[in-house]
Amino acid sequence: MPLFRPIHHTFAPHVNAGYVLRTLALLLKPWKWREGPERETLRAALARQYDADVSLFASGREALVALFRSLKSPDHAEVIVQAYTCVVVPNAMLAAGMHPVYADVEAETLNLDPADVERRLTPRTRAVICQHTFGIPADTHKLRALCDRYGLLLIEDCAHILPDDQGPATIGKDGDFLLLSFGRDKAISGITGGAILSRRPAVSVQLRAEEGAATALSLFRIKRLLLYPLVYAVARPLYGIGLGKALLILARAIGALVPILTSAEKNGTMSPTLHTLPNACAALALAELHRLKAINDHRRRLTALYLTETYKLQATGYRLSIPKAVHPDLPLQKFPLFVKDAERIRRALKQKNIHLQDGWSGCVICPPGSAMEHECYVPGSDPAAEAAAGQILSLPTHPTMTEKLASELVRELSGILDRQKK
Ligand SMILES: Cc1ncc(COP(=O)(O)O)c(C=O)c1O
């Protein structure tokens, strides 16, 4: 029997009743959509919390373009980035005239392998961007030391995790710059939005100029963004009976929803035009920042639950593993498992109204189908990333995923693994 309530990664994962009410209140005040005090309140709160100058843009990818342009590097300067990343990250480098160079990941962290970073350095290398994949901390101490030795800038991509006062303590401490995303499934969500937190005053000046020159999104686009939580709040409970999917297809067809990734972006191009963070999205992100500890504590509880359940499954002979760096105190954005035949398991779970396709499986430049050659990735060059991407099965930890649903997911998963054993 399929579950009545879907388990998912991407169906408006942050949208609970409070989020819907906040969005409805904003929809009724179109004069606050573009401009308003919340954007400055968000800026001040982030500056205080992470001790940096803050520039805000309409998405994380745009914030990255602004940063890369602000570095004023020679054309085709190189940035080391990990294989197993989102296509919008190398796109942003290319849009700013820089060149992505991929380094491999460590299977136990899914993050940059510092030794491989060192092997990929050239005289053109300008910066290293490290991703805290799914909330697992990258080894920023080693990367900081390496960057200092070679005179490079260190950018921490915090799209998947924002630390709170319980940690993880190393995240956000060593970077010259931090990238934040307020996208729909990120650490906190404003539906869209992004920030660069800068600790280099000269670059902060350039970033401010980029933000000053950015244009506002149209009111029509902001309205479409604000419809997203409402459309999903209606469609989600109807997903098990097919009506939810029909509603989403209809909403997309009539242009009521803004796609997260355009086909041009998937093919490796990104517009260099930057946009300001709409005040409405800043207001939603600010409300989530105020709840960061509660959101992270929820993620910690689910991380601990999945970890315990995985150990039990391992003890009874199931063949599945976890990256070694995962521990119960991490507020993971999603919980990574390595299994045999991950794609087949995802397909079987889909029959049960469990949707674990999150765009981060079967690809090193994610989502699957992104134009690797355009992104300068040479297949075979990062074997650990390719192996991890092939075996990964991620379990949701987002704010609307309950502990009860997590236990149901583990039960369904062990049923499928049982059949695999036979
Ligand atoms: C690791 C990583 N960095 C940066 C981004 C960019 O964020 P945004 O969607 O806000 O452009 C994303 C997501 O798309 C991501 O997964």
PDBQT file of the ligand as one rigid body, heavy atoms in Angstrom, charges set to zero:
ROOT
HETATM    1  C1  LIG A 501      26.119  23.071  -3.215  1.00  0.00    +0.000 C 
HETATM    2  C2  LIG A 501      25.324  24.201  -3.785  1.00  0.00    +0.000 A 
HETATM    3  N1  LIG A 501      25.876  25.408  -3.873  1.00  0.00    +0.000 NA
HETATM    4  C3  LIG A 501      25.212  26.453  -4.372  1.00  0.00    +0.000 A 
HETATM    5  C4  LIG A 501      23.924  26.326  -4.840  1.00  0.00    +0.000 A 
HETATM    6  C5  LIG A 501      23.234  27.526  -5.421  1.00  0.00    +0.000 C 
HETATM    7  O1  LIG A 501      22.111  27.887  -4.737  1.00  0.00    +0.000 OA
HETATM    8  P1  LIG A 501      20.848  28.588  -5.419  1.00  0.00    +0.000 P 
HETATM    9  O2  LIG A 501      19.875  27.514  -5.772  1.00  0.00    +0.000 OA
HETATM   10  O3  LIG A 501      20.347  29.524  -4.376  1.00  0.00    +0.000 OA
HETATM   11  O4  LIG A 501      21.317  29.310  -6.638  1.00  0.00    +0.000 OA
HETATM   12  C6  LIG A 501      23.307  25.075  -4.758  1.00  0.00    +0.000 A 
HETATM   13  C7  LIG A 501      21.937  24.831  -5.196  1.00  0.00    +0.000 C 
HETATM   14  O5  LIG A 501      21.390  24.950  -6.146  1.00  0.00    +0.000 OA
HETATM   15  C8  LIG A 501      24.023  23.984  -4.217  1.00  0.00    +0.000 A 
HETATM   16  O6  LIG A 501      23.478  22.760  -4.109  1.00  0.00    +0.000 OA
ENDROOT
TORSDOF 0
